[in-house]
Amino acid sequence: MTTMELRGCGTALVTPFLPDGTLDEPALRRLVQLQLSGRIDFLIPCGTTGESPSLAPKEHLRIVQIVVEEVQRRVPVLAGAGGNNTAHVREQIHSLESLGVDGILSVSPYYNKPTQEGIYQHYSTLAQSTALPILVYNVPGRTGSNVEPRTLLRLSEIPNILGVKEASGNVAQADAIMGLVPERFKVFSGDDGLTLPLMALGASGVISVVSNVAPREMSELVALCLAGDFNAARRAHRKLSPLMQALFIESNPIPVKAALAAMGLIQPAYRLPLVPMQQENRSKVEKVLQELGVLNTAPSLSRL
């Protein structure tokens, strides 16, 4: 995979569990096939949406292995591999290399609150340890630190750091990044609701939570943006806007897993410290799904 090939709508996949807390492998395979049929452009297993902090190392590898098996090279697979111990992340990437992934999505170190120099050295060390392309993931609301535009400019000089999933929620910062980095360095929106404005500024696509539920619709929104048809893109965005809002009324991935459960695609199972959605909020999510017509049209578990 080259940096030029990665663009469009990528799905940050949920991890389906059984009621006893174990991995639901058949459901995961069905979700991947649903994504492929929805014409998604690339897939990201074991990111934050995949509840990566609560996965055992063997589970993490097994999930990625299943996704790679199901995809069969039809779209790129970027495995999540991040943390606040650089040496451990480096070892995790080494384990993932043997599974045939196309790249790595790596969240910036959380809780430690490293300086910008520390963030740079972290990613530089990871990049030197692998030939795989690495996508930086900047999400200050979860990590406690921001990967600043000047730091991304420095990182863009490293050949196998291909871009950033920018989830600061700050459009001005995303614009500043795109004004600094070379064209080969890709910027992806990390917020579904900011896909349209960031792509209007030059972003290459989105890494989406919403596309777990509506892969075809999110893919179409991104394709319209890439084609420069922003009138149609605005209409597509406004149609999806209620879903974008509903899937973040509680911490991700609680709402999106509740939505997929309501659609009959997974069990409503989480791992602590995540817990099931409050009934009031679950009703709001189901109302939006009903209005979009996806509750009646989604393939049930028995039919997949």
C-alpha positions in Angstrom: 0.0 0.0 0.0 1.3 3.4 -0.9 0.2 6.7 0.8 -1.6 7.7 -2.4 -3.8 4.7 -2.2 -5.2 5.4 1.2 -8.2 7.7 1.0 -11.9 7.7 1.4 -14.0 6.3 4.2 -12.4 3.9 6.7 -14.4 2.2 9.4 -13.1 2.0 13.0 -14.6 -1.4 13.7 -16.4 -2.3 16.9 -15.4 -5.5 18.6 -18.4 -7.8 19.2 -18.6 -9.8 22.4 -20.8 -12.6 23.6 -22.8 -12.1 26.8 -20.0 -13.9 28.8 -17.5 -11.3 27.6 -15.6 -13.5 25.1 -15.0 -12.5 21.5 -17.9 -13.2 19.1 -15.9 -14.3 16.1 -18.8 -15.2 13.8 -20.3 -11.7 14.4 -17.0 -10.0 13.7 -16.8 -11.9 10.4 -20.3 -10.8 9.5 -19.6 -7.2 10.4 -16.6 -7.2 8.1 -18.6 -8.6 5.2 -21.3 -6.0 5.8 -18.6 -3.3 5.6 -17.3 -4.7 2.3 -20.8 -4.9 0.8 -21.2 -1.2 1.9 -18.2 -0.3 -0.3 -16.0 0.9 2.6 -12.5 2.0 1.5 -10.5 0.6 4.4 -10.9 -1.0 7.8 -9.4 -0.4 11.2 -9.7 -3.2 13.8 -8.7 -2.8 17.4 -8.8 1.0 17.7 -10.6 2.9 20.5 -13.9 2.0 18.9 -12.8 -1.7 19.1 -12.3 -1.3 22.9 -8.6 -2.0 22.5 -7.7 -1.0 26.1 -9.7 -4.0 27.4 -8.4 -6.6 24.9 -5.8 -9.2 25.9 -2.8 -9.3 23.6 -3.9 -12.7 22.1 -7.4 -11.3 21.5 -6.0 -8.2 19.8 -4.0 -10.4 17.3 -6.9 -12.8 16.8 -9.3 -9.9 15.9 -6.9 -8.5 13.4 -6.2 -12.0 11.9 -10.0 -12.5 11.4 -10.4 -9.1 9.7 -7.4 -9.8 7.4 -8.8 -13.2 6.5 -12.3 -11.9 5.7 -11.0 -8.9 3.7 -8.7 -11.0 1.4 -6.8 -7.9 0.2 -10.0 -6.3 -1.2 -9.4 -3.1 0.9 -6.5 -2.0 3.1 -6.5 -3.1 6.8 -4.8 -0.7 9.3 -4.5 -2.4 12.7 -4.8 -0.3 15.8 -1.5 -0.4 17.9 -1.0 2.4 20.4 -0.3 3.1 24.1 1.8 5.0 26.5 4.8 2.6 26.6 6.7 3.0 23.4 8.6 -0.3 23.8 5.4 -2.2 24.2 3.8 -0.6 21.2 6.9 -1.4 19.1 6.5 -5.1 20.2 2.8 -5.0 19.3 3.5 -3.7 15.9 6.1 -6.4 15.4 3.5 -9.1 16.2 0.9 -7.5 13.8 3.4 -7.4 10.9 3.2 -11.2 10.5 -0.6 -11.1 10.0 -0.4 -9.3 6.7 -1.8 -5.9 7.7 -1.3 -3.0 5.4 -0.5 -0.4 8.0 -0.9 0.8 11.6 -3.1 3.3 13.3 -1.4 4.4 16.4 -2.9 6.7 19.0 -0.6 9.2 20.7 0.6 8.3 24.2 -2.2 8.9 26.7 -2.1 9.8 30.4 1.7 10.4 30.3 1.1 13.8 28.7 4.5 13.8 26.8 5.9 17.0 25.4 5.9 17.6 21.7 9.4 16.3 21.5 8.4 13.2 23.4 5.5 12.6 20.9 7.9 13.1 18.0 10.4 10.6 19.5 7.7 8.1 20.2 6.5 8.0 16.6 10.0 8.2 15.2 10.9 5.1 17.2 7.9 3.2 16.0 8.5 4.2 12.4 12.1 3.0 12.6 11.0 -0.4 14.0 8.8 -1.3 11.0 8.4 -1.0 7.3 4.6 -0.7 7.7 3.0 2.7 7.0 1.9 4.4 10.3 -1.1 6.7 10.7 -0.8 9.0 13.7 -4.0 9.3 15.7 -4.5 12.6 17.5 -7.5 12.6 19.9 -6.7 15.1 22.8 -10.0 14.5 24.5 -9.0 11.0 25.3 -5.2 11.2 25.5 -4.7 14.4 27.5 -2.2 15.8 25.0 -2.4 17.4 21.5 -0.2 16.5 18.6 0.4 20.0 17.3 0.7 21.0 13.6 4.5 21.7 13.8 5.0 18.2 15.3 3.1 16.6 12.5 5.2 18.6 10.0 8.3 17.1 11.5 6.7 13.6 11.5 5.8 14.1 7.8 9.5 14.0 7.0 9.6 10.3 8.1 8.9 8.2 5.0 6.6 5.6 6.5 4.5 8.0 8.6 1.7 8.4 6.1 -0.6 10.9 7.8 -2.9 11.7 10.7 -6.3 10.8 12.0 -7.1 14.3 13.3 -9.8 14.1 16.0 -9.1 17.3 18.0 -12.4 18.7 17.0 -10.6 21.9 16.0 -11.2 22.8 12.4 -8.6 25.6 12.6 -6.0 23.1 13.7 -6.9 20.7 10.9 -6.6 23.5 8.4 -3.2 24.5 9.8 -2.0 21.0 9.5 -3.0 20.8 5.9 -1.4 24.1 5.2 2.0 22.9 6.6 2.4 19.2 5.6 3.4 18.0 2.1 0.8 16.6 -0.2 1.8 13.0 0.4 0.9 13.3 4.1 -2.7 12.5 4.4 -5.2 14.1 6.9 -8.3 12.1 7.8 -11.1 13.5 9.9 -11.4 11.6 13.2 -14.9 13.1 13.8 -17.8 12.0 11.6 -19.6 15.4 12.0 -16.5 17.2 10.7 -16.0 15.1 7.6 -17.6 17.6 5.2 -15.8 20.7 6.4 -12.4 19.0 6.7 -12.7 17.5 3.3 -13.7 20.8 1.9 -10.3 22.0 3.3 -8.4 19.2 1.7 -8.7 16.1 3.9 -8.4 12.7 2.3 -11.4 11.2 4.0 -12.6 10.1 7.4 -12.0 7.3 9.8 -15.6 6.8 10.9 -17.7 5.4 13.7 -21.0 6.0 12.0 -20.0 3.8 9.1 -20.3 0.8 11.4 -24.0 1.4 11.1 -24.3 3.1 7.7 -21.2 2.1 5.6 -22.7 2.8 2.2 -24.1 6.2 3.2 -20.8 7.4 4.8 -18.9 6.1 1.8 -21.2 8.0 -0.5 -20.7 11.2 1.5 -17.0 10.9 1.3 -17.0 10.0 -2.4 -19.1 13.1 -3.1 -16.5 15.3 -1.3 -13.6 13.7 -3.1 -15.5 14.4 -6.4 -15.9 18.0 -5.4 -19.7 17.8 -5.4 -20.3 19.7 -2.2 -23.9 20.5 -2.9 -24.8 16.8 -2.9 -22.3 16.2 0.0 -24.2 18.7 2.1 -27.5 16.9 1.5 -25.8 13.6 2.4 -24.3 15.1 5.5 -27.7 16.5 6.7 -29.3 13.2 6.2 -26.7 11.5 8.4 -26.4 14.3 10.9 -29.0 13.0 13.4 -27.1 9.6 13.4 -23.8 11.3 13.8 -25.1 13.1 16.9 -26.9 10.1 18.4 -23.9 7.9 18.2 -21.9 10.2 20.5 -24.5 11.0 23.2 -22.5 8.6 25.5 -18.9 7.6 25.3 -17.9 5.8 22.1 -18.3 2.9 21.4 -21.3 2.5 23.7 -23.9 4.1 21.4 -22.7 2.5 18.2 -22.7 -1.0 19.7 -26.2 -0.3 21.1 -27.2 0.7 17.5 -25.7 -2.5 16.0 -27.5 -4.6 18.7 -30.8 -2.9 17.9 -30.2 -3.8 14.2 -29.7 -7.4 15.2 -26.0 -7.5 14.1 -24.3 -8.0 17.5 -25.0 -8.8 21.1 -25.3 -5.7 23.4 -22.2 -6.8 25.3 -19.4 -4.6 26.6 -16.4 -5.0 28.8 -16.0 -3.0 32.0 -15.4 -0.1 32.6 -17.9 0.3 29.7 -21.5 -0.5 30.5 -24.7 -0.7 28.5 -26.4 2.5 27.4 -28.9 4.3 29.5 -32.4 3.3 28.4 -33.3 7.0 27.7 -30.4 7.4 25.4 -30.9 4.0 23.8 -34.4 5.0 22.9 -33.0 8.1 21.2 -30.6 6.0 19.1 -33.3 3.6 18.1 -35.6 6.4 17.1 -32.9 7.8 14.8 -32.3 4.3 13.3 -36.0 4.0 12.7 -36.2 7.3 11.0 -33.3 6.4 8.7 -35.1 3.1 7.9 -32.1 0.9 8.9 -33.9 -1.1 11.6 -36.2 -2.6 9.1 -33.6 -3.2 6.4 -30.6 -4.4 8.4 -29.8 -8.1 7.9 -30.4 -9.9 11.2 -27.9 -12.3 12.8 -29.9 -15.2 11.6 -29.7 -14.1 8.0 -26.0 -13.2 7.8 
